Amino acid sequence: MEIPTVKLELYRQDQSEFTRQIKLALENIGVLQVDGLEQRLVDDLYDRMKKCSKLIFEAGYLGKSFYRYTAGLPSYRFPYKLPGESEKELVRLISMDVNKIVDTIYDSSEGSYLKIAYPDPILIGYHKGPKMESLLNRKNMMIKKHADDQRLILAAPASAPGLEGLLKNRWIPLQPEPSHLLIWGGIDLKSFSSGRVKPLVHRVRFPAEERWALLFAYE
């Protein structure tokens, strides 16, 4: 199954058609991708995180196999300190790109359930260490199937494949194209859309060695 793509260029040509295509993809398929991301920033962030991943995972974050950073918002569940200011700056710059895309969706969606705010950038790293291997279930999943609580989730291309969505009763790999954001709805969006958008059920498979993913959750 091909993931629908909506181009930001369409917004400049026809705002109502831009919004219609986004809604159509969310309501009929459950996921889409939108261009407008500067891929080199994402690649640079992942490269920096990989270089210091030994330090991160040896520091003992959640069994030496899992790392999560929530930018700007302290978290009582996960560690949220990045190795240095340069990584934080990259997250900030990428967030600016993402916010421009979100602003475009917001501006074209007057009175719509796509009106969203309060971004929460989340950087997640997985390392194939003995602690994480002991947590795997029989289907070799890092994260078992679930739906997110937030209204809308936007995901930059991860450093390695692994994300899968349950679409039309089949598990489909979900890796956005370079410079694109993958967008899907969470549980809150089902309420805001009066049931028109179902939350995307998804899971993440274990990578060969290491996987980094940058997500943006919107309430």
C-alpha distance (Angstrom), angle and dihedral (degrees) to the residues before:
residue distance angle dihedral
M1 . . .
E2 3.81 . .
I3 3.81 117.9 .
P4 3.84 110.2 -124.7
T5 3.80 114.8 -113.9
V6 3.80 124.6 -150.8
K7 3.80 115.9 -168.2
L8 3.81 122.0 -143.3
E9 3.81 87.5 -136.9
L10 3.80 87.3 71.7
Y11 3.82 89.4 62.1
R12 3.82 89.9 62.6
Q13 3.80 90.7 48.2
D14 3.79 102.0 41.3
Q15 3.81 121.4 -1.6
S16 3.81 95.4 -171.9
E17 3.81 92.1 51.4
F18 3.82 89.9 47.9
T19 3.81 90.5 55.4
R20 3.80 92.6 41.9
Q21 3.80 92.1 55.8
I22 3.81 92.7 48.4
K23 3.81 91.8 49.8
L24 3.81 91.6 44.7
A25 3.81 91.7 53.7
L26 3.80 93.8 45.7
E27 3.81 94.9 45.7
N28 3.81 98.7 41.4
I29 3.81 103.4 31.5
G30 3.80 106.9 12.5
V31 3.81 100.3 -130.8
L32 3.82 140.3 52.7
Q33 3.79 140.8 165.1
V34 3.81 130.2 -125.0
D35 3.80 126.2 -164.6
G36 3.81 126.5 -133.4
L37 3.81 104.4 92.8
E38 3.81 121.6 125.4
Q39 3.78 99.1 -127.2
R40 3.82 96.3 -165.4
L41 3.82 89.9 65.3
V42 3.79 91.3 53.5
D43 3.81 92.0 46.8
D44 3.80 91.0 48.4
L45 3.81 91.2 51.2
Y46 3.80 92.9 50.6
D47 3.81 91.8 46.1
R48 3.81 91.0 52.9
M49 3.81 92.0 47.4
K50 3.80 91.9 49.8
K51 3.80 91.0 52.0
C52 3.78 91.3 55.8
S53 3.81 97.2 33.0
K54 3.80 92.2 103.3
L55 3.80 89.0 58.1
I56 3.81 91.8 45.7
F57 3.77 97.9 49.3
E58 3.81 95.0 39.2
A59 3.82 87.4 54.7
G60 3.78 87.3 71.6
Y61 3.81 103.3 -111.4
L62 3.81 105.3 173.7
G63 3.77 98.7 -28.4
K64 3.83 94.8 -29.7
S65 3.79 90.7 -78.8
F66 3.80 107.8 78.8
Y67 3.80 132.6 56.2
R68 3.79 129.2 178.9
Y69 3.80 130.8 179.6
T70 3.80 121.9 -171.2
A71 3.79 107.7 -164.3
G72 3.77 116.4 -134.5
L73 3.79 95.5 -6.6
P74 3.82 122.3 84.4
S75 3.78 113.4 -132.3
Y76 3.78 125.0 -153.0
R77 3.81 91.3 -161.0
F78 3.79 103.1 50.9
P79 3.82 138.4 30.9
Y80 3.78 110.4 -103.6
K81 3.80 107.2 -175.5
L82 3.79 116.3 116.4
P83 3.81 120.3 -151.3
G84 3.81 94.4 -110.0
E85 3.80 149.9 -7.7
S86 3.83 93.1 -97.9
E87 3.81 91.4 65.1
K88 3.80 90.7 48.2
E89 3.79 89.7 51.3
L90 3.81 91.0 52.2
V91 3.81 90.4 51.7
R92 3.82 88.5 49.8
L93 3.82 92.9 50.5
I94 3.80 92.8 47.2
S95 3.81 88.6 47.5
M96 3.81 88.9 56.8
D97 3.82 89.7 56.1
V98 3.80 91.1 47.4
N99 3.80 92.4 47.9
K100 3.82 90.5 53.2
I101 3.80 89.4 55.1
V102 3.81 91.2 46.3
D103 3.82 91.0 47.5
T104 3.79 88.6 53.6
I105 3.81 91.4 52.6
Y106 3.80 89.9 44.4
D107 3.83 94.9 49.7
S108 3.79 92.8 49.4
S109 3.80 94.4 47.7
E110 3.80 106.5 66.7
G111 3.79 109.6 176.5
S112 3.80 90.6 0.3
Y113 3.80 133.7 131.3
L114 3.82 86.1 -117.0
K115 3.81 90.6 76.2
I116 3.81 100.3 116.2
A117 3.80 138.9 164.1
Y118 3.82 144.2 166.9
P119 3.83 105.8 66.3
D120 3.78 117.8 -149.8
P121 3.84 111.2 -166.3
I122 3.80 111.5 -154.1
L123 3.80 124.6 -170.5
I124 3.80 113.7 -164.1
G125 3.78 127.6 -173.3
Y126 3.80 129.8 -172.7
H127 3.77 125.8 -167.0
K128 3.78 124.4 -169.1
G129 3.76 98.6 -123.6
P130 3.82 130.1 145.7
K131 3.81 92.8 -99.0
M132 3.81 93.1 55.8
E133 3.79 92.6 43.3
S134 3.79 89.1 58.2
L135 3.81 89.4 56.8
L136 3.79 95.2 54.1
N137 3.76 117.9 113.1
R138 3.79 122.4 -139.7
K139 3.80 93.0 -86.1
N140 3.81 92.9 58.8
M141 3.81 94.2 -114.9
M142 3.78 124.7 159.6
I143 3.78 90.3 -166.6
K144 3.80 120.1 20.5
K145 3.78 121.1 -134.3
H146 3.80 114.3 -67.7
A147 3.81 144.6 137.3
D148 3.81 122.7 -118.0
D149 3.80 122.2 -114.4
Q150 3.82 96.7 -137.7
R151 3.78 126.2 91.0
L152 3.81 98.2 -118.2
I153 3.81 133.3 7.8
L154 3.80 125.0 -161.6
A155 3.81 119.9 -168.4
A156 3.79 129.0 -166.8
P157 3.82 116.6 -144.0
A158 3.81 106.5 -74.7
S159 3.80 122.3 -128.5
A160 3.82 89.3 -111.0
P161 3.82 135.0 15.3
G162 3.79 119.3 -99.5
L163 3.81 108.7 114.3
E164 3.82 113.1 111.9
G165 3.80 129.7 -178.8
L166 3.79 128.4 -154.5
L167 3.81 102.3 -124.7
K168 3.79 121.4 169.5
N169 3.82 90.0 -14.7
R170 3.81 93.3 -54.5
W171 3.81 130.5 103.8
I172 3.81 107.2 -120.7
P173 3.86 125.1 -172.1
L174 3.80 109.9 -114.9
Q175 3.80 112.3 -159.2
P176 3.83 113.1 144.1
E177 3.78 119.9 -136.5
P178 3.82 117.3 -99.8
S179 3.83 112.1 -75.5
H180 3.83 90.8 18.4
L181 3.79 132.4 110.3
L182 3.77 120.3 -139.5
I183 3.83 110.6 -137.4
W184 3.80 128.9 -164.4
G185 3.76 138.0 157.4
G186 3.78 129.2 -108.9
I187 3.78 133.2 -152.8
D188 3.81 93.4 -79.8
L189 3.80 91.8 56.8
K190 3.79 90.4 59.6
S191 3.80 88.7 62.1
F192 3.82 95.2 42.3
S193 3.81 91.2 49.5
S194 3.83 93.7 46.9
G195 3.78 89.7 -115.3
R196 3.81 96.6 -51.8
V197 3.81 92.8 116.5
K198 3.79 117.1 52.3
P199 3.82 117.3 -153.9
L200 3.79 111.5 -104.2
V201 3.79 112.6 -110.4
H202 3.80 107.3 -145.6
R203 3.78 143.9 158.7
V204 3.80 138.3 -166.3
R205 3.78 125.1 -127.7
F206 3.78 122.1 -144.7
P207 3.85 114.0 -96.5
A208 3.79 124.4 -130.9
E209 3.81 91.8 -104.3
E210 3.80 116.3 -27.2
R211 3.81 138.6 2.4
W212 3.79 132.5 -170.2
A213 3.80 123.8 -168.5
L214 3.80 131.9 -178.9
L215 3.80 116.0 -154.5
F216 3.79 134.6 177.3
A217 3.78 117.7 -152.7
Y218 3.81 119.4 -162.3
E219 3.79 124.8 -162.5
